[in-house]
């Protein structure tokens, strides 16, 4: 079985970085999927940690986490678009179902991929 290690690395960097900034524990849900743009990964991050932050501040936060992560510039270029949403925003546009679909698909496709 093969694993998507790059997507796992991106997931780990974002989750660890957000958790380090949270005063209280909040849920973080992610879907990391191919965007169809030359092999780039689309990153959907859902957390109420983003409440009261502008969309641009959210994207900057995640971009800064990725920039400080040790990923190479070439790897960082393969990430985008980045879509950070609150639980309410994700529910309104149906993004939570996408997170669950991606999570279930990865469990079947990448058996060594562990989800929380």
C-alpha positions as a Python dict, from the first residue, in 0.01 Angstrom:
ca = {
    (1, 'X'): (0, 0, 0),
    (2, 'X'): (126, 347, -76),
    (3, 'X'): (84, 656, 139),
    (4, 'X'): (47, 1021, 48),
    (5, 'X'): (335, 1136, 267),
    (6, 'X'): (344, 1492, 128),
    (7, 'X'): (-24, 1550, 210),
    (8, 'X'): (39, 1397, 554),
    (9, 'X'): (330, 1637, 610),
    (10, 'X'): (115, 1935, 511),
    (11, 'X'): (-164, 1817, 742),
    (12, 'X'): (79, 1770, 1034),
    (13, 'X'): (242, 2113, 987),
    (14, 'X'): (-93, 2293, 981),
    (15, 'X'): (-245, 2100, 1271),
    (16, 'X'): (60, 2131, 1498),
    (17, 'X'): (97, 2501, 1416),
    (18, 'X'): (-268, 2581, 1485),
    (19, 'X'): (-273, 2375, 1807),
    (20, 'X'): (34, 2565, 1932),
    (21, 'X'): (-157, 2894, 1888),
    (22, 'X'): (-484, 2785, 2048),
    (23, 'X'): (-553, 2884, 2407),
    (24, 'X'): (-824, 2622, 2437),
    (25, 'X'): (-855, 2303, 2239),
    (26, 'X'): (-1072, 2336, 1931),
    (27, 'X'): (-1161, 2089, 1662),
    (28, 'X'): (-956, 2101, 1340),
    (29, 'X'): (-1085, 1924, 1030),
    (30, 'X'): (-894, 1913, 704),
    (31, 'X'): (-936, 1795, 348),
    (32, 'X'): (-622, 1794, 138),
    (33, 'X'): (-704, 1700, -219),
    (34, 'X'): (-553, 1743, -566),
    (35, 'X'): (-668, 2077, -704),
    (36, 'X'): (-627, 1981, -1070),
    (37, 'X'): (-374, 2262, -1115),
    (38, 'X'): (-48, 2091, -1215),
    (39, 'X'): (-41, 1853, -919),
    (40, 'X'): (-109, 2119, -657),
    (41, 'X'): (-285, 2029, -333),
    (42, 'X'): (-604, 2212, -233),
    (43, 'X'): (-610, 2260, 144),
    (44, 'X'): (-944, 2304, 321),
    (45, 'X'): (-906, 2375, 694),
    (46, 'X'): (-1216, 2398, 915),
    (47, 'X'): (-1191, 2527, 1271),
    (48, 'X'): (-1369, 2773, 1494),
    (49, 'X'): (-1022, 2903, 1581),
    (50, 'X'): (-1072, 3121, 1270),
    (51, 'X'): (-1365, 3310, 1421),
    (52, 'X'): (-1308, 3686, 1430),
    (53, 'X'): (-1018, 3657, 1184),
    (54, 'X'): (-1048, 3790, 831),
    (55, 'X'): (-1017, 3546, 543),
    (56, 'X'): (-683, 3702, 445),
    (57, 'X'): (-547, 3674, 801),
    (58, 'X'): (-646, 3306, 802),
    (59, 'X'): (-466, 3238, 472),
    (60, 'X'): (-161, 3434, 591),
    (61, 'X'): (-153, 3231, 914),
    (62, 'X'): (-156, 2898, 731),
    (63, 'X'): (93, 3023, 471),
    (64, 'X'): (329, 3136, 748),
    (65, 'X'): (302, 2795, 916),
    (66, 'X'): (394, 2625, 589),
    (67, 'X'): (679, 2871, 520),
    (68, 'X'): (831, 2806, 865),
    (69, 'X'): (789, 2430, 841),
    (70, 'X'): (1103, 2323, 662),
    (71, 'X'): (919, 2238, 341),
    (72, 'X'): (1121, 2337, 37),
    (73, 'X'): (1009, 2630, -180),
    (74, 'X'): (920, 2379, -453),
    (75, 'X'): (702, 2184, -208),
    (76, 'X'): (534, 2501, -80),
    (77, 'X'): (457, 2599, -441),
    (78, 'X'): (262, 2273, -475),
    (79, 'X'): (17, 2386, -203),
    (80, 'X'): (-283, 2596, -295),
    (81, 'X'): (-544, 2712, -293),
    (82, 'X'): (-574, 2735, 85),
    (83, 'X'): (-934, 2764, 209),
    (84, 'X'): (-970, 2828, 586),
    (85, 'X'): (-1328, 2829, 718),
    (86, 'X'): (-1513, 2829, 1049),
    (87, 'X'): (-1746, 2538, 1126),
    (88, 'X'): (-2048, 2758, 1049),
    (89, 'X'): (-1907, 2877, 715),
    (90, 'X'): (-1815, 2522, 615),
    (91, 'X'): (-2161, 2396, 707),
    (92, 'X'): (-2329, 2672, 505),
    (93, 'X'): (-2142, 2583, 186),
    (94, 'X'): (-2137, 2205, 236),
    (95, 'X'): (-1762, 2179, 296),
    (96, 'X'): (-1795, 1954, 601),
    (97, 'X'): (-1927, 1673, 381),
    (98, 'X'): (-1620, 1719, 159),
    (99, 'X'): (-1392, 1679, 461),
    (100, 'X'): (-1566, 1355, 559),
    (101, 'X'): (-1557, 1220, 200),
    (102, 'X'): (-1185, 1292, 173),
    (103, 'X'): (-1117, 1138, 515),
    (104, 'X'): (-1302, 816, 422),
    (105, 'X'): (-1141, 799, 76),
    (106, 'X'): (-792, 835, 225),
    (107, 'X'): (-861, 556, 473),
    (108, 'X'): (-937, 324, 180),
    (109, 'X'): (-672, 457, -60),
    (110, 'X'): (-388, 502, 191),
    (111, 'X'): (-430, 235, 462),
    (112, 'X'): (-127, 364, 655),
    (113, 'X'): (-283, 713, 676),
    (114, 'X'): (-403, 770, 1031),
    (115, 'X'): (-683, 1010, 1114),
    (116, 'X'): (-777, 1145, 1455),
}
